[in-house]
Amino acid sequence: MSSESLYKDLSLAVPKARATLGRRWLPKRLGAHLFLSVACLIIGFPLIYAIIVSTQTNADVFAYRFTFGNALADNLNVVMNARNLGTYMWNTIFTAVAVTFGKTVLSLLAGLAFVYFKFPGKWLIFGFVLLTLMMPTEILIIALLRFVVIDLGWGSTYQALIVPFIASATGTFLFRQHFANIPAEFSEAAQLDGATPLQFLWRVLIPISWNTIGALAVIQFVYVWNMYLWPRLVITDSARQVVQVGLQSLISTDTGLSYGPLMLGAVIASIPPVIVFVLLQKQFMSGFALGRDK
């Protein structure tokens, strides 16, 4: 058999094999895609329905209409002007960015100390840090409220929203584990070059830790954005209130319970966390996977 005839036979056999394989796997792929599509629809249906309701009046909601209404402008006026949700969102954005930045910086420094420094009681202190992971804010809420409002006099201030949450046991543990997986040769080379610990952190550790930093930033931003109990207790000035407390004012308007403004406010309030997650999605997904190349 000549090489030309052999090449011709192979060129005809490969498409036939691919077609046979495609027909064999098509039912399985179709079933998998159908199942995933239905699952995505079920998961996304509450958001889709909230968007639809945000454009409707109460009459449309009680009529169970699943089409967009014509009350979006009125609902937006109630949300932004009558209930000042925009002010609440800016307050929350400022607080969330400040807390996220502070937690990231302190967690980097704490991780650097627990991995590259030797000092008495290091493991005892690290164990105490891990112990705080088991103590949510709700357990300490009364003592923390008394200390911040009465002893420090920070009632209705941004300091009361930022300072008590600027340290993070989760971030400390995350960066400690991340730095522990970085080869020791990096630290030894930096010492030979005469770099200080902060120079080593800035020039070596941070450039190879953006995935972990991004993951922590997403977690902490969403955590601060969703805070309700602490701002509800410590902030009495509505001009400095946060968005989750502001959403409560949308439950009832001048005409009673109005679902349109409530759903519109919830949809608008969910936009900033979604933007943060989309921007840092790559870092968030790979931030917890510490490869051997690090």
Backbone as numpy.savetxt, mean C-alpha at the origin, in Angstrom:
# Nx Ny Nz CAx CAy CAz Cx Cy Cz
17.51 -39.66 -48.80 16.65 -38.46 -48.80 17.54 -37.22 -48.80
17.26 -36.31 -49.69 18.08 -35.10 -49.79 17.75 -34.15 -48.65
18.66 -33.20 -48.46 18.47 -32.23 -47.38 17.28 -31.31 -47.67
17.04 -31.05 -48.96 15.92 -30.18 -49.30 14.58 -30.84 -48.97
14.45 -32.13 -49.31 13.20 -32.84 -49.00 13.00 -33.00 -47.50
14.11 -33.24 -46.77 14.01 -33.35 -45.31 13.55 -32.03 -44.69
14.11 -30.94 -45.17 13.71 -29.62 -44.66 12.24 -29.34 -44.97
11.79 -29.77 -46.18 10.41 -29.57 -46.56 9.47 -30.36 -45.66
9.85 -31.62 -45.37 9.01 -32.45 -44.50 8.91 -31.86 -43.10
10.04 -31.37 -42.59 10.03 -30.78 -41.24 9.20 -29.50 -41.21
9.31 -28.71 -42.26 8.54 -27.46 -42.32 7.04 -27.72 -42.35
6.65 -28.86 -42.89 5.23 -29.21 -42.91 4.79 -29.88 -41.62
5.73 -30.60 -40.97 5.37 -31.35 -39.76 5.23 -30.43 -38.55
6.06 -29.39 -38.47 6.04 -28.52 -37.29 4.70 -27.80 -37.15
4.15 -27.18 -38.22 2.84 -26.54 -38.05 1.74 -27.53 -37.69
1.81 -28.75 -38.24 0.79 -29.75 -37.89 0.89 -30.13 -36.42
2.13 -30.27 -35.93 2.31 -30.62 -34.51 1.80 -29.48 -33.62
2.09 -28.25 -34.01 1.61 -27.12 -33.21 0.09 -27.05 -33.22
-0.52 -27.30 -34.36 -1.99 -27.27 -34.44 -2.60 -28.36 -33.57
-1.99 -29.57 -33.62 -2.50 -30.66 -32.78 -2.37 -30.33 -31.31
-1.20 -29.76 -30.93 -0.99 -29.39 -29.53 -1.95 -28.29 -29.10
-2.21 -27.33 -30.02 -3.13 -26.25 -29.70 -4.55 -26.76 -29.48
-4.99 -27.69 -30.32 -6.34 -28.26 -30.13 -6.43 -29.06 -28.85
-5.30 -29.68 -28.46 -5.30 -30.49 -27.24 -5.41 -29.61 -26.00
-4.69 -28.47 -26.01 -4.67 -27.63 -24.83 -5.75 -26.55 -24.83
-6.43 -26.34 -25.96 -7.43 -25.28 -26.04 -8.55 -25.43 -25.02
-9.16 -26.60 -24.84 -10.22 -26.70 -23.83 -9.74 -26.36 -22.43
-8.53 -26.82 -22.08 -8.01 -26.52 -20.74 -7.74 -25.03 -20.58
-7.15 -24.41 -21.59 -6.88 -22.98 -21.51 -8.18 -22.19 -21.47
-9.15 -22.60 -22.27 -10.42 -21.90 -22.29 -11.11 -21.99 -20.95
-11.09 -23.17 -20.33 -11.70 -23.31 -19.01 -10.99 -22.48 -17.96
-9.64 -22.45 -18.01 -8.89 -21.67 -17.04 -9.17 -20.18 -17.20
-9.17 -19.71 -18.45 -9.43 -18.29 -18.68 -10.86 -17.92 -18.31
-11.80 -18.81 -18.56 -13.18 -18.55 -18.18 -13.33 -18.45 -16.67
-12.68 -19.38 -15.97 -12.73 -19.35 -14.50 -12.10 -18.08 -13.94
-10.93 -17.69 -14.48 -10.27 -16.48 -14.00 -11.08 -15.23 -14.33
-11.72 -15.22 -15.47 -12.55 -14.06 -15.83 -13.73 -13.91 -14.89
-14.37 -15.03 -14.57 -15.50 -14.99 -13.63 -15.03 -14.55 -12.25
-13.87 -15.06 -11.82 -13.34 -14.68 -10.52 -13.03 -13.19 -10.46
-12.41 -12.66 -11.52 -12.12 -11.22 -11.57 -13.39 -10.39 -11.55
-14.42 -10.88 -12.24 -15.69 -10.16 -12.27 -16.33 -10.14 -10.88
-16.28 -11.26 -10.19 -16.87 -11.31 -8.84 -16.11 -10.38 -7.89
-14.78 -10.41 -7.98 -13.97 -9.58 -7.09 -14.18 -8.09 -7.41
-14.26 -7.76 -8.70 -14.38 -6.36 -9.08 -15.79 -5.82 -9.09
-16.79 -6.68 -8.90 -18.18 -6.22 -8.97 -18.50 -5.16 -7.91
-18.07 -5.27 -6.64 -18.38 -4.20 -5.68 -17.86 -2.84 -6.12
-16.64 -2.80 -6.69 -16.11 -1.53 -7.16 -16.90 -1.01 -8.35
-17.24 -1.90 -9.28 -18.03 -1.48 -10.44 -19.40 -0.94 -9.99
-20.01 -1.63 -9.05 -21.32 -1.18 -8.57 -21.21 0.14 -7.82
-20.12 0.34 -7.06 -19.91 1.60 -6.35 -19.76 2.76 -7.33
-19.04 2.52 -8.43 -18.88 3.56 -9.45 -20.23 3.90 -10.09
-21.04 2.88 -10.34 -22.36 3.13 -10.92 -23.25 3.91 -9.96
-23.26 3.51 -8.68 -24.11 4.18 -7.68 -23.65 5.63 -7.47
-22.34 5.88 -7.63 -21.84 7.24 -7.41 -22.40 8.24 -8.41
-23.00 7.77 -9.48 -23.59 8.66 -10.49 -25.11 8.70 -10.39
-25.69 8.06 -9.39 -27.14 7.93 -9.31 -27.71 8.72 -8.14
-28.99 8.90 -8.19 -29.74 9.45 -7.07 -30.27 8.30 -6.22
-30.86 8.64 -5.08 -31.44 7.60 -4.24 -32.57 6.86 -4.95
-33.32 7.57 -5.77 -34.40 6.92 -6.51 -33.86 5.87 -7.47
-32.74 6.19 -8.12 -32.13 5.22 -9.02 -31.59 4.02 -8.26
-31.02 4.28 -7.09 -30.46 3.18 -6.29 -31.57 2.24 -5.84
-32.66 2.78 -5.33 -33.76 1.95 -4.84 -34.52 1.26 -5.98
-34.35 1.76 -7.20 -34.95 1.11 -8.36 -34.07 0.01 -8.91
-32.89 -0.19 -8.29 -31.94 -1.24 -8.67 -31.54 -1.13 -10.15
-31.19 0.08 -10.54 -30.72 0.29 -11.91 -29.22 0.08 -11.98
-28.79 -0.73 -12.91 -27.37 -1.02 -13.08 -26.80 -0.25 -14.26
-27.29 0.94 -14.46 -26.77 1.83 -15.50 -26.35 3.14 -14.85
-25.46 3.86 -15.52 -24.98 5.13 -14.98 -26.11 6.15 -14.96
-26.15 6.92 -13.85 -27.15 7.96 -13.72 -26.63 9.32 -14.19
-27.40 10.37 -13.89 -27.04 11.72 -14.29 -26.83 12.64 -13.11
-26.52 12.07 -11.93 -26.35 12.87 -10.72 -24.90 12.99 -10.28
-23.97 12.72 -11.20 -22.55 12.76 -10.83 -22.13 14.16 -10.40
-22.54 15.18 -11.12 -22.15 16.55 -10.78 -22.70 16.95 -9.41
-23.95 16.61 -9.13 -24.54 16.95 -7.83 -23.84 16.21 -6.70
-23.57 14.93 -6.91 -22.88 14.15 -5.88 -21.46 14.67 -5.65
-20.78 15.06 -6.73 -19.43 15.61 -6.59 -19.44 16.93 -5.84
-20.47 17.74 -6.05 -20.59 19.01 -5.32 -20.79 18.76 -3.82
-21.58 17.74 -3.50 -21.80 17.41 -2.08 -20.50 16.92 -1.45
-19.79 16.07 -2.17 -18.59 15.47 -1.61 -17.48 16.50 -1.41
-17.22 17.31 -2.41 -16.08 18.22 -2.38 -16.38 19.55 -1.70
-17.57 20.07 -1.88 -17.89 21.39 -1.35 -18.64 21.33 -0.03
-19.70 20.56 0.02 -20.49 20.50 1.25 -19.78 19.74 2.36
-19.03 18.70 2.00 -18.39 17.86 3.02 -16.87 17.99 3.05
-16.30 18.81 2.17 -14.86 19.12 2.19 -13.98 17.88 2.17
-14.34 16.91 1.35 -13.52 15.71 1.28 -12.13 16.00 0.71
-12.03 17.01 -0.15 -10.73 17.36 -0.70 -9.75 17.78 0.38
-10.21 18.55 1.37 -9.35 18.95 2.48 -8.90 17.75 3.29
-9.82 16.84 3.54 -9.47 15.63 4.29 -8.43 14.79 3.53
-8.57 14.74 2.22 -7.63 13.95 1.43 -6.24 14.56 1.45
-6.15 15.89 1.33 -4.84 16.52 1.39 -4.19 16.31 2.75
-4.97 16.40 3.82 -4.43 16.14 5.15 -3.90 14.72 5.26
-4.65 13.78 4.70 -4.23 12.38 4.78 -3.01 12.12 3.91
-2.95 12.73 2.73 -1.79 12.57 1.86 -0.53 13.09 2.55
-0.62 14.27 3.16 0.53 14.82 3.88 0.95 13.91 5.02
-0.02 13.44 5.80 0.30 12.57 6.92 0.89 11.25 6.46
0.29 10.65 5.43 0.77 9.36 4.93 2.17 9.46 4.35
2.46 10.52 3.60 3.80 10.70 3.03 4.82 10.92 4.13
4.47 11.75 5.13 5.41 12.03 6.23 5.70 10.77 7.03
4.67 10.01 7.36 4.87 8.78 8.14 5.65 7.75 7.32
5.32 7.61 6.06 6.02 6.64 5.21 7.50 7.00 5.09
7.80 8.27 4.87 9.20 8.70 4.76 9.94 8.49 6.08
9.31 8.89 7.19 9.96 8.72 8.49 10.19 7.27 8.85
9.19 6.43 8.59 9.34 5.01 8.89 10.42 4.38 8.03
10.51 4.77 6.77 11.52 4.19 5.88 12.92 4.57 6.34
13.13 5.83 6.69 14.46 6.29 7.14 14.85 5.60 8.44
13.96 5.58 9.42 14.28 4.95 10.70 14.47 3.45 10.55
13.69 2.83 9.69 13.85 1.38 9.48 15.18 1.06 8.81
15.61 1.90 7.87 16.92 1.71 7.25 18.04 1.82 8.28
17.96 2.83 9.12 18.99 3.02 10.14 18.97 1.88 11.17
17.77 1.44 11.55 17.68 0.34 12.52 18.20 -0.95 11.91
17.84 -1.23 10.65 18.36 -2.42 9.99 19.86 -2.39 9.86
20.42 -1.22 9.55 21.87 -1.07 9.48 22.52 -1.37 10.82
21.94 -0.87 11.90 22.51 -1.09 13.23 22.45 -2.55 13.65
21.33 -3.22 13.39 21.17 -4.61 13.84 22.02 -5.59 13.03
22.44 -5.22 11.84 23.21 -6.13 11.00 24.70 -5.83 11.06
25.09 -4.56 11.01 26.50 -4.21 10.82 27.16 -3.63 12.06
26.43 -3.50 13.16 27.01 -2.96 14.39 26.96 -4.03 15.48
27.92 -3.96 16.37 27.96 -4.84 17.53 27.86 -3.99 18.79
26.86 -4.26 19.59 26.67 -3.53 20.83 25.98 -4.45 21.83
26.18 -4.20 23.13 25.60 -5.08 24.15 24.07 -5.10 24.09
23.52 -6.30 24.21 22.08 -6.46 24.22 21.40 -6.28 22.88
22.17 -6.47 21.79 21.58 -6.25 20.46 20.42 -7.21 20.20
20.59 -8.47 20.51 19.54 -9.45 20.24 18.35 -9.27 21.18
18.63 -8.79 22.40 17.53 -8.52 23.32 16.68 -7.35 22.81
17.34 -6.33 22.31 16.62 -5.18 21.77 15.84 -5.58 20.52
16.46 -6.39 19.67 15.78 -6.84 18.47 14.56 -7.70 18.82
14.68 -8.52 19.85 13.54 -9.30 20.31 12.42 -8.42 20.84
12.80 -7.33 21.51 11.78 -6.39 22.00 11.07 -5.71 20.83
11.83 -5.40 19.78 11.22 -4.80 18.59 10.21 -5.76 17.97
10.59 -7.04 17.88 9.65 -8.03 17.34 8.44 -8.19 18.24
8.63 -8.02 19.54 7.50 -8.14 20.46 6.45 -7.08 20.21
6.88 -5.90 19.78 5.92 -4.83 19.51 5.03 -5.15 18.32
5.45 -6.10 17.48 4.59 -6.51 16.37 3.29 -7.15 16.87
3.33 -7.71 18.07 2.16 -8.37 18.63 1.29 -7.41 19.43
1.64 -6.14 19.45 0.90 -5.16 20.25 0.35 -4.08 19.31
-0.84 -4.26 18.80 -1.42 -3.24 17.91 -1.71 -1.95 18.66
-1.95 -0.91 17.89 -2.18 0.41 18.48 -3.39 0.42 19.40
-4.39 -0.37 19.10 -5.63 -0.37 19.90 -5.36 -0.76 21.35
-4.32 -1.58 21.60 -4.03 -1.98 22.98 -3.49 -0.81 23.78
-2.72 0.04 23.14 -2.07 1.16 23.83 -2.81 2.48 23.61
-4.01 2.43 23.07 -4.67 3.65 22.62 -4.93 4.63 23.76
-5.33 4.15 24.94 -5.65 5.04 26.05 -4.39 5.71 26.58
-3.34 4.92 26.83 -2.10 5.48 27.34 -1.46 6.42 26.31
-1.50 6.03 25.04 -0.92 6.87 23.99 -1.70 8.17 23.85
-3.01 8.11 23.95 -3.83 9.31 23.85 -3.55 10.26 25.00
-3.41 9.73 26.19 -3.12 10.58 27.35 -1.75 11.24 27.21
-0.77 10.48 26.75 0.58 11.02 26.62 0.65 12.10 25.53
0.01 11.85 24.39 0.11 12.78 23.28 -0.72 14.03 23.52
-1.94 13.87 24.00 -2.85 15.01 24.13 -2.60 15.79 25.42
-2.45 15.09 26.54 -2.34 15.78 27.83 -0.89 16.16 28.13
0.02 15.17 28.05 1.40 15.44 28.43 2.13 16.31 27.41
1.95 16.01 26.13 2.64 16.77 25.09 1.82 17.93 24.55
0.52 17.92 24.76 -0.32 19.00 24.27 -0.43 19.05 22.76
-0.47 17.90 22.12 -0.50 17.82 20.67 -1.90 17.53 20.13
-2.92 17.84 20.86 -4.25 17.58 20.37 -4.57 18.38 19.11
-5.18 17.73 18.12 -5.56 18.36 16.85 -4.36 18.96 16.11
-3.23 18.28 16.12 -2.04 18.72 15.39 -1.55 17.59 14.49
-0.75 17.98 13.49 -0.18 16.96 12.62 0.84 16.10 13.34
1.48 16.68 14.37 2.44 15.88 15.14 1.78 14.67 15.77
0.53 14.84 16.21 -0.19 13.73 16.84 -0.48 12.62 15.85
-0.59 12.96 14.56 -0.86 11.94 13.55 0.41 11.30 13.02
1.55 11.98 13.14 2.78 11.52 12.50 3.73 10.87 13.49
4.07 11.58 14.57 5.15 11.13 15.46 4.87 9.77 16.10
3.67 9.48 16.63 3.47 8.17 17.26 3.62 6.98 16.33
3.59 7.21 15.00 3.64 6.10 14.05 4.88 6.17 13.16
5.87 6.97 13.54 7.01 7.17 12.67 8.03 6.05 12.79
7.92 5.24 13.83 8.79 4.06 13.98 8.01 2.82 13.60
8.71 1.84 13.01 8.02 0.66 12.49 8.81 -0.60 12.81
8.21 -1.48 13.61 8.85 -2.78 13.86 8.85 -3.63 12.60
7.80 -3.51 11.80 7.74 -4.25 10.54 8.86 -3.84 9.60
9.08 -2.53 9.46 10.16 -2.05 8.62 11.52 -2.44 9.13
11.71 -2.38 10.44 12.99 -2.78 11.03 13.29 -4.24 10.74
12.30 -5.09 10.95 12.48 -6.51 10.68 12.73 -6.76 9.19
12.01 -6.05 8.34 12.15 -6.25 6.90 13.56 -5.87 6.42
14.07 -4.73 6.85 15.39 -4.31 6.41 16.50 -5.11 7.10
16.24 -5.54 8.31 17.24 -6.39 8.97 17.42 -7.69 8.20
16.33 -8.31 7.80 16.42 -9.54 7.02 17.03 -9.29 5.65
16.71 -8.15 5.06 17.25 -7.83 3.74 18.76 -7.60 3.80
19.20 -6.81 4.75 20.64 -6.54 4.87 21.42 -7.79 5.25
20.79 -8.69 6.01 21.48 -9.91 6.41 21.75 -10.82 5.22
20.99 -10.67 4.14 21.19 -11.49 2.94 22.16 -10.87 1.95
22.66 -9.68 2.25 23.64 -9.04 1.38 25.03 -9.57 1.72
25.84 -9.95 0.74 27.17 -10.51 1.03 28.01 -9.58 1.90
28.76 -10.18 2.82 29.60 -9.40 3.74 30.74 -8.71 3.02
31.06 -9.16 1.80 32.15 -8.52 1.06 31.86 -7.06 0.78
30.60 -6.70 0.66 30.26 -5.30 0.41 30.70 -4.42 1.57
30.40 -4.87 2.78 30.78 -4.10 3.96 32.30 -4.05 4.13
32.96 -5.17 3.88 34.41 -5.20 4.02 35.08 -4.28 3.00
34.56 -4.26 1.78 35.13 -3.38 0.76 34.91 -1.91 1.12
33.74 -1.58 1.69 33.48 -0.21 2.09 34.40 0.22 3.22
34.68 -0.69 4.16 35.59 -0.36 5.25 37.00 -0.13 4.74
37.43 -0.95 3.77 38.76 -0.76 3.19 38.88 0.57 2.46
37.79 1.01 1.87 37.79 2.29 1.16 37.64 3.48 2.10
37.44 3.21 3.39 37.31 4.28 4.37 35.94 4.92 4.43
34.91 4.23 3.98 33.55 4.78 4.00 32.97 4.70 5.40
32.26 5.74 5.81 31.56 5.73 7.08 30.29 4.89 6.97
29.67 4.50 8.09 28.44 3.70 8.00 27.34 4.38 7.20
27.19 5.69 7.36 26.15 6.39 6.60 26.49 6.44 5.11
27.78 6.59 4.79 28.17 6.54 3.38 27.93 5.16 2.79
28.21 4.13 3.57 27.94 2.76 3.13 26.45 2.54 2.90
25.64 3.11 3.79 24.19 3.00 3.64 23.72 3.74 2.39
24.20 4.95 2.17 23.72 5.79 1.08 24.21 5.31 -0.28
25.47 4.89 -0.36 26.07 4.57 -1.65 25.96 3.10 -2.03
25.79 2.22 -1.05 25.79 0.79 -1.35 24.44 0.15 -1.04
23.96 0.30 0.20 22.78 -0.43 0.63 21.50 0.09 -0.02
21.32 1.40 -0.03 20.08 1.95 -0.59 19.94 1.65 -2.08
20.99 1.80 -2.91 20.81 1.49 -4.34 20.40 0.05 -4.63
20.75 -0.90 -3.76 20.37 -2.29 -3.99 19.17 -2.70 -3.14
18.50 -1.72 -2.56 17.37 -2.03 -1.67 16.09 -1.33 -2.10
16.02 -0.85 -3.35 14.85 -0.12 -3.78 13.60 -0.99 -3.79
13.75 -2.28 -4.07 12.58 -3.16 -4.04 11.99 -3.25 -2.64
12.85 -3.40 -1.65 12.39 -3.48 -0.27 11.82 -2.15 0.19
12.47 -1.06 -0.20 11.96 0.26 0.16 10.58 0.48 -0.45
10.41 0.11 -1.71 9.11 0.25 -2.36 8.03 -0.58 -1.70
8.37 -1.81 -1.32 7.39 -2.67 -0.65 6.95 -2.08 0.68
7.93 -1.58 1.45 7.59 -0.98 2.74 6.77 0.29 2.55
7.10 1.08 1.53 6.38 2.32 1.28 4.91 2.05 0.97
4.63 1.04 0.16 3.24 0.71 -0.16 2.49 0.28 1.09
3.11 -0.58 1.89 2.44 -1.09 3.09 2.12 0.04 4.05
3.10 0.91 4.31 2.91 1.96 5.30 1.97 3.04 4.79
2.02 3.37 3.51 1.11 4.39 2.98 -0.33 3.92 3.10
-0.60 2.69 2.73 -1.97 2.17 2.82 -2.40 2.08 4.28
-1.48 1.71 5.16 -1.81 1.60 6.59 -2.23 2.97 7.15
-1.45 4.00 6.86 -1.78 5.34 7.36 -3.05 5.85 6.69
-3.22 5.57 5.42 -4.39 6.04 4.70 -5.67 5.46 5.29
-5.62 4.27 5.80 -6.82 3.60 6.32 -7.03 3.83 7.82
-6.20 4.62 8.46 -6.37 4.85 9.90 -7.67 5.61 10.17
-8.39 5.16 11.17 -9.65 5.80 11.54 -9.73 6.10 13.04
-9.45 5.09 13.87 -9.67 5.23 15.31 -8.81 6.33 15.91
-7.48 6.30 15.64 -6.60 7.28 16.26 -6.93 8.72 15.81
-7.07 9.01 14.53 -7.47 10.38 14.15 -8.82 10.79 14.71
-9.73 9.84 14.82 -11.06 10.16 15.36 -10.97 10.63 16.80
-10.00 10.10 17.56 -9.87 10.46 18.96 -9.01 11.70 19.18
-7.94 11.83 18.41 -6.95 12.86 18.72 -7.20 14.16 17.97
-7.95 14.14 16.88 -8.21 15.34 16.08 -9.66 15.78 16.28
-9.81 16.98 16.81 -11.15 17.55 16.98 -11.40 18.70 16.02
-10.37 19.23 15.40 -10.50 20.30 14.42 -10.76 19.69 13.05
-11.91 19.97 12.48 -12.28 19.36 11.20 -11.35 19.77 10.07
-10.66 20.91 10.20 -9.75 21.36 9.15 -8.52 20.49 9.05
-8.25 19.69 10.08 -7.07 18.81 10.07 -7.46 17.34 10.15
-8.69 17.04 9.90 -9.15 15.66 9.98 -8.73 14.89 8.74
-8.76 13.56 8.83 -8.29 12.70 7.74 -9.49 12.16 6.97
-9.17 11.48 5.86 -10.21 11.13 4.91 -11.14 10.04 5.44
-10.64 9.09 6.21 -11.50 8.02 6.68 -12.56 8.53 7.64
-12.21 9.52 8.44 -13.20 10.15 9.31 -14.13 11.03 8.49
-13.57 11.68 7.46 -14.40 12.51 6.60 -15.45 11.72 5.86
-15.14 10.47 5.51 -16.13 9.65 4.82 -17.35 9.38 5.69
-17.16 9.40 6.99 -18.30 9.15 7.88 -19.35 10.25 7.73
-18.89 11.47 7.44 -19.85 12.57 7.29 -20.71 12.42 6.04
-20.29 11.55 5.11 -21.06 11.34 3.90 -22.19 10.33 4.09
-22.21 9.68 5.24 -23.27 8.70 5.47 -24.63 9.38 5.48
-24.67 10.59 6.03 -25.94 11.33 6.04 -25.69 12.75 5.54
-26.53 13.21 4.67 -26.47 14.57 4.16 -27.70 15.33 4.65
-27.90 16.51 4.09 -29.03 17.33 4.54 -30.37 16.65 4.27
-30.40 15.80 3.27 -31.66 15.12 2.91 -31.74 13.70 3.48
-30.87 13.35 4.42 -30.85 12.01 4.98 -29.77 11.15 4.35
-29.95 9.86 4.44 -28.96 8.94 3.91 -28.95 9.00 2.39
-27.80 9.36 1.81 -27.67 9.48 0.36 -26.53 8.58 -0.09
-26.86 7.58 -0.90 -25.88 6.59 -1.30 -24.93 7.10 -2.38
-25.41 8.00 -3.23 -24.57 8.50 -4.30 -23.31 9.20 -3.81
-23.43 10.25 -2.97 -22.23 10.89 -2.44 -21.35 9.96 -1.62
-21.98 9.04 -0.87 -21.19 8.11 -0.08 -20.31 7.22 -0.95
-20.89 6.66 -2.01 -20.11 5.81 -2.90 -19.08 6.61 -3.69
-19.45 7.83 -4.09 -18.50 8.66 -4.82 -17.31 9.03 -3.94
-17.57 9.36 -2.69 -16.48 9.65 -1.76 -15.58 8.46 -1.54
-16.18 7.27 -1.43 -15.37 6.06 -1.25 -14.50 5.78 -2.46
-15.05 6.00 -3.66 -14.28 5.77 -4.89 -13.14 6.77 -4.99
-13.41 8.04 -4.72 -12.36 9.07 -4.79 -11.28 8.81 -3.74
-11.69 8.40 -2.55 -10.72 8.16 -1.48 -9.83 6.96 -1.76
-10.26 6.07 -2.64 -9.44 4.90 -2.96 -8.43 5.16 -4.06
-8.49 6.32 -4.69 -7.60 6.60 -5.83 -6.13 6.74 -5.41
-5.78 7.55 -4.39 -4.36 7.69 -4.03 -3.67 6.38 -3.67
-4.26 5.49 -2.85 -3.57 4.22 -2.61 -3.38 3.39 -3.88
-4.36 3.44 -4.78 -4.22 2.71 -6.04 -3.07 3.27 -6.86
-2.94 4.59 -6.89 -1.84 5.21 -7.64 -0.50 4.81 -7.05
-0.40 4.83 -5.74 0.86 4.43 -5.08 1.19 2.98 -5.40
0.19 2.11 -5.35 0.44 0.70 -5.64 0.85 0.50 -7.09
0.21 1.21 -8.02 0.55 1.06 -9.43 1.98 1.54 -9.69
2.36 2.66 -9.09 3.70 3.20 -9.30 4.78 2.31 -8.69
4.47 1.66 -7.59 5.45 0.83 -6.89 5.11 -0.65 -6.97
4.34 -1.03 -7.98 3.90 -2.42 -8.08 5.09 -3.36 -8.27
6.01 -3.00 -9.14 7.17 -3.86 -9.40 8.00 -4.04 -8.14
8.26 -2.94 -7.43 9.04 -3.03 -6.20 8.29 -3.80 -5.12
6.97 -3.62 -5.07 6.18 -4.32 -4.06 6.18 -5.82 -4.29
6.03 -6.24 -5.54 5.95 -7.66 -5.84 7.29 -8.37 -5.64
8.39 -7.66 -5.89 9.71 -8.28 -5.76 10.44 -7.88 -4.49
9.81 -7.04 -3.67 10.49 -6.55 -2.47 10.73 -7.61 -1.42
9.92 -8.66 -1.41 10.07 -9.70 -0.40 10.83 -10.91 -0.91
11.20 -10.90 -2.19 11.95 -12.02 -2.78 13.42 -11.62 -2.85
14.18 -12.07 -1.87 15.60 -11.73 -1.80 16.39 -12.80 -2.53
16.86 -12.45 -3.70 17.58 -13.42 -4.51 19.00 -13.62 -4.05
19.66 -14.65 -4.58 21.03 -14.94 -4.21 22.00 -13.90 -4.79
21.56 -13.20 -5.85 22.45 -12.22 -6.44 22.66 -11.01 -5.54
21.84 -10.88 -4.48 22.04 -9.80 -3.53 22.98 -10.23 -2.42
